[in-house]
Amino acid sequence: GLTLRQIGEMSGEKFPQKIKHHLIQLEKKGLVKIDKATKTITRATSGTNKNTGLVSVPIAGTANCGPATILATENIQGYLKISKNILKKCKNIFAIRAQGLSMNKALIDGKTIEDGDYLIIDTDRKTPRNGEIVLSVIDDMANVKRYIWDEINNQVVLASDSTQSIPPIFIHEDDSFMINGTVIQVIKSPKYA
């Protein structure tokens, strides 16, 4: 194992206390595990914690339900800890935070998608069925929309399900467009009174 001083030398940081602070922050975010007994630091991986029924689901940023923000699966911003009893699927998933209200009429298992809710994305399902809610990336911008294949006009329509009037997005099959997965579950953010 490396000492704080050795990590400092590798990263150009002179003060061991600063290194310690950064490591504690990374541990809080769930990105590293620090074993104090053996003084080892290991990178946290997604998956099930052996002692509990909790699954660590990586959070890959925010997807705007309106204009979109950048999504990179490598850009993991921490982990959601969710009981296996709540999750429908535990492998090949990640979470994204919904922003905005443009999907607030969409229902997934009877749950709406509102600002601040976490959406569980199934990365095994990049070929959605007509009418499913997907996480798509257009010109490096991530957004959550209802997928509609318009066969007559040979185009993909990404529609909003909202109480607000938001026009759909029309995409040609040759456009720079990618589906990162299908939304399979909504984890509601608590609403405080």
Disulfide bonds with the S-S distance in Angstrom:
none
